[in-house]
Amino acid sequence: MAVAVASLADLAARLEKKIGNAASTSAISTRLILRTGVNLRQPRPEQANDPAVVEKVRVALADMGYVL
């Protein structure tokens, strides 16, 4: 059973832990901006804890092969 992700900061931390490489995380973040309009590294305050935005980013990451 997957643990719910509460914020974009939580997603970013999980991604960095899974990848283990800040340069790769940066490239993935750029792809996310293009796909979702969300900057995972510096999210807008109104996006940071919005469940719909968090889910949109989680799904986009899963589509790119990063199931968190």
C-alpha positions as CSV (number, residue, x, y, z in Angstrom):
1,M,0.0,0.0,0.0
2,A,1.4,3.4,-1.0
3,V,1.8,6.1,1.6
4,A,0.0,9.3,0.7
5,V,2.1,12.3,-0.4
6,A,1.0,15.5,1.3
7,S,3.1,18.1,-0.4
8,L,5.3,18.9,-3.4
9,A,8.2,19.1,-1.0
10,D,7.5,15.6,0.1
11,L,7.4,14.4,-3.5
12,A,10.7,16.3,-4.2
13,A,12.4,14.6,-1.3
14,R,11.1,11.1,-2.3
15,L,12.3,11.7,-5.9
16,E,15.8,12.9,-4.8
17,K,16.1,9.9,-2.5
18,K,15.0,7.5,-5.2
19,I,17.3,9.1,-7.9
20,G,20.2,9.9,-5.6
21,N,21.6,12.5,-8.0
22,A,20.8,16.2,-7.9
23,A,21.6,16.8,-11.5
24,S,19.1,14.1,-12.6
25,T,16.5,15.5,-10.3
26,S,17.0,18.9,-11.9
27,A,16.4,17.5,-15.3
28,I,13.3,15.7,-14.2
29,S,12.0,18.9,-12.6
30,T,12.4,20.7,-15.9
31,R,10.4,18.0,-17.6
32,L,7.7,18.4,-14.9
33,I,7.5,22.1,-15.6
34,L,6.9,21.5,-19.2
35,R,4.3,18.7,-18.6
36,T,2.4,20.2,-15.6
37,G,3.4,23.8,-15.2
38,V,4.6,23.0,-11.7
39,N,8.1,23.7,-10.5
40,L,8.9,20.9,-8.1
41,R,12.1,22.6,-6.9
42,Q,10.5,26.0,-6.2
43,P,6.7,25.6,-6.2
44,R,4.4,28.6,-5.9
45,P,3.0,28.9,-2.4
46,E,-0.6,28.1,-3.6
47,Q,0.6,24.9,-5.3
48,A,2.9,23.5,-2.5
49,N,0.2,21.7,-0.5
50,D,-2.7,21.6,-3.0
51,P,-3.8,17.9,-3.2
52,A,-4.9,18.2,-6.8
53,V,-1.5,19.7,-7.8
54,V,0.4,17.1,-5.8
55,E,-1.6,14.3,-7.5
56,K,-1.0,15.8,-10.9
57,V,2.7,15.8,-10.4
58,R,2.8,12.3,-8.8
59,V,0.9,11.0,-11.9
60,A,3.3,12.8,-14.3
61,L,6.3,11.3,-12.4
62,A,4.7,7.8,-12.6
63,D,4.2,8.3,-16.4
64,M,7.9,9.2,-16.7
65,G,8.8,6.0,-14.8
66,Y,9.3,7.4,-11.3
67,V,6.6,5.7,-9.2
68,L,6.8,7.3,-5.7
